[in-house]
Amino acid sequence: MSELLRRAARRADADADRLQGEAWLRFLDGKQGRAFSEGAGRLLLEGGYRRDVDSRQFEQLRELARIRFLELMARRR
């Protein structure tokens, strides 16, 4: 998910795919709230290091990432 979001982010900002950590999550938040930096989107930073990931959290992240991906892809360079 993160890789696809990074590719799409380049449509909005050529350097966005190089952001790391909290800066990356804030970029993904955009102007719509804090769903990445304070919500389910945090799994993009932490999920790969967890032994178990709650399936509900994962589904929330998947839907959140899908919506943001489509928003980013709709942008023109």
N, C-alpha and C positions, 0 to 999 in steps of 0.2 A: 504494500500500500504506500509506504513512504517513498519508494522509488518512483512510482507512478505520479504521486503528488509532486515530487521534485521535478520531474519532467514537465508537468503541466505548469508548475510555478514559473518556469522560464518564460512562459508567454506573458506573464505579468511583470516580471523583473528578471533581467538576464543574470543577475547574481543571486537570486533567491535560492537556487538549488545548492548554494554553498553555505547557507545558514546552518547553524548547529544549535542543539539544545533548546533553551527557552526562546531564543530569537526565532528559531524555526517554527515553534508552536505559535508564537505571537503573529508571525507572518500568516500562518494558516488560519488563525482566528479572523484575520481581515477586519472588517468593520461590523461583523455580525454578532459579536459577543466574545466569550472566552471558552468555547466548547473544546478547543484543543489545549489551551494553556492551563485550564482549570477543570476540565471535564474528561470525558472518555478519550479524547485525543491524546492525553498523556501516555496512553499505551504505546504510542509511536516511539517514545523515549524509553519507557520502562518495560514494556511487554516482552521484549526479546530476552530480558534478563530474569524474568520471573519463572519459577518452576511451573506454576499453574496460572492460567489466565481465566478469569470468570467469563463464561460464554455470553452472558448478557452484556458485559462491558465490551467484549469483542464485537458483538453485533451492533452495539451503539457506535463504536468506532468505525465499523465498516460502512454504516449508513452515513455517518458524518463525513468520512473520507470520500465517499461516492459523490455526495452533494458538492463538496469543495472542489473535487476534481472537475466536475462538470462546469462549475463556475469559472474555474481557471482556464479550462479549454475553450470556453465561449469568448474569452478575451482576444482581442486583436493585438498584434505586436505594433 
